[in-house]
Amino acid sequence: MRVLVTGASGFIGGVACATLAHRGHEVLALVRRPGSEPRGAAAVVADLTNAAALGGALAAAVPDAVLHCAAETGAQRDGAKLRAANVDGLQNLIDACAALPSPPKVVFTSTVVTGDGGGRLMTEESELVVETDYGRSKQEGERMLLASGLPVAIVRPCHVYGAGGWLAAEMLPLLRRPGRFAVIGSGENLWDVVHVEDVAIACALAAESARDGEIFHCADDVPTTYREFMTRVAEAAGTGPPRSLPIWLARIVAGSGPVTTVVRSGRTSNARLKTRLGWQPRYPDSREGIPAAIAALTAA
């Protein structure tokens, strides 16, 4: 298949490009700047916020499938910027896909990290608690796609870690700081996590064989807590153990939405992804995945 990846220069999108290429697909990378596409992918130059340019780019690219990874993340405190990227940009993509003579299948990387699940096991039939602007933008995106008339599949990862993303940009710098404030609150909240390589495989499988309208939750096999996860990161990185920061103070520093994302408690079932698409995580336990991610960051 010819698969166009949005957010191709980002954390999940970059790994997804490599995974798709490894599985034999022709990979097109939607980028704003030529040269920023991942190695092995052909650049398709356009911006999701420019509807006319995006439509022209997709008409020229003629993809069989679109993997939509581009998004502002839960760390974004500006609700307007979240909406512009995650809702308005997605609408432009929907319109561009719908205008093609043969509309492509769209695989949407959504999220289960929308609010506090109270530690309950979440399946695709569970009603997600939505408490953050980020969560609202992703849920709205799902509704838009499912109502669009396009062939659609949705992958909902939980907290995605790996050699990049928030682990490299936020958590490791916090752990290496003299104060080592990396755990907000008690850290005893349940954390559903998944390695970025396993998310990329899930997305590729969805592009290849998911039925129209199917939703898949994506998490590893072994539950952990937020404190356990960060302690494992500290051990793998060779820093001292993480210290705690009060929730009230973290909200002042980082904002309510990002802190809610971190202190939520949730577990996520991956049963449908396994039974329907044959997905098996390369890193079923963060005890294996974290050292691999830190080693890859060190080698980079």
DAPE-V978848 format. One record per helix or strand. SS is the DSSP state (H for helix, E for strand). FROM is the first residue (numbers start at 1). LEN is the number of residues. Records with the same first field share a line. If there is no record, write none. Layout:
# DAPE-V978848
SS = FROM-LEN + FROM-LEN
This chain:
# DAPE-V978848
E = 2-5 + 26-6 + 42-4 + 65-4 + 105-7 + 121-2 + 152-6 + 159-3 + 181-4 + 190-2 + 193-3 + 214-5 + 224-2 + 243-3 + 267-2
H = 11-12 + 51-11 + 79-20 + 133-14 + 165-12 + 196-14 + 226-12 + 247-8 + 256-8 + 271-7 + 286-14
